[in-house]
């Protein structure tokens, strides 16, 4: 069984390789802290009682956001961890 950090690293690699979410794109499109906000919304269980799907971060694809929101809590934690890693990379490269 993979550890949490291993699963987060795999998810981050998928974000880059499969979805093209590179540091350069994050620098260009996520300068309003969308990555950190999305991560926080994904891990807040109370949000999923009604309006998570309405909280799509600015400049994000709503279909992709809805797909992330529809995942179970465990998977949302992994995605959120990868988004935090992306935000750290964005900040280190800005």
Secondary structure, 3 states (H helix, E strand, C coil): CCCHHHHHHHHHHHHHHCCCCCHHHHHHHCCCCHHHHHHHHHHCHHHHHCCHHHCCCCCCCHHHHHHHHCCCHHHHHHHHHHHHHHHHHHHHCC
